[in-house]
Amino acid sequence: MNVEKGIKTSKKIPVYVLSGFLGSGKTTVLLHMLQYCKQQGWKPGIILNELGEANVESHLFENEKVYELLNGCICCTIQDDLKETMDDLISEIERQPIDVLFIEGTGVANPLEIQEVLLTSPYLDKFKLMSIITVIDASHYLEYQSVFSSSGEVRHLLKEQIVCGSLLVLNKTDIVPSEKLKKLRQKIMKIAGDNKMIMECAYGQVTPKILFEQRIQSILLDNRLPVEHAHHHHSGVKAIKLEDLPVLNQRKLEIWLKELPDSVLRGKGFIKLEGTNDLFSFQYAAKKMALAPVPPSLAREPVIILIGIGIEEIQIQQSYKKLITQ
């Protein structure tokens, strides 16, 4: 498919769903796709879903048409909200048209259920699902698959996302030894099948032509889903919000993060550090922290959101109190 021609001449709005486990790099891939849209002069619409009460990454999408779904994941607790958002979007695009729509689910979303919404009326008449892009963290996939270091729920989620993906983006391959990467590809292909395309990349950088290609060629008009499909309610998934943060010592913060239970899989937010007046964007995944200064014009209160499966809020709060009082 000619990407430029397909986007601009389609009567229906092309839709790309971004899926992938917590910390895999979905947002990074989305940002690259948005940059390509800008280069082509396309007007994108974006639906972002967060497990917590706040989207702490909204500053990355300034000047974009963004709809936020908070306090749940699309496939579990707020599927009706997704439909309402799509209804609002349909009303808005009559006045302010968009050329392409991106839907980024949470790290625990089953993209097949996002597809289910797109298959119902009136969305089927307005939108065309082009591809479900599943992003995989190459540096921690094998760890997540191990019965010794992860839960059955995590392993099931990863399988769901791989099976449902029409394009698999194997991210962070720059930090994985070649032998381990070969073993990893074999395991993924065993789940996904030999015919599914797997793209290796670092920092979420994939050739735009590959990302924007139409990979879902036909849609079941009677809305049937695979027999084994069911609505999975990930009751063990929780987001804990830490507010009213003091100025933190970076070294103590890093030690605290490494000592968090293994069930804490993802962290994000804004923090202030000793020795600087700057506000920093905070990202945590796979026991590693990344910080990036944000512009002074971004008026945000310091906050940390921790996401995991089976995490105990009391335990986290007690641990946090030690961090800020020691």
Secondary structure by P-SEA (a helix, b strand, c coil): ccaaaaacccccbbbbbbbbcccccaaaaaaaaaaaaaaabbbbbbbbbbccccccccccccccbbbbbcccccccccaaaaaaaaaaaaaaaacccccbbbbbbcccccaaaaaaaaaccccccccccccbbbbbcccccccccccccccaaaaaaaaaaaaaccbbbbcccccccaaaaaaaaaaaaaaacccbbbbbbccccccccccccccccccccccccccccccccccccbbbbbcccccccaaaaaaaaaaccccccbbbbbbccccccccccccccccbbbbbbbccccccccbbbbbbccccaaaaaaaaaaaacc
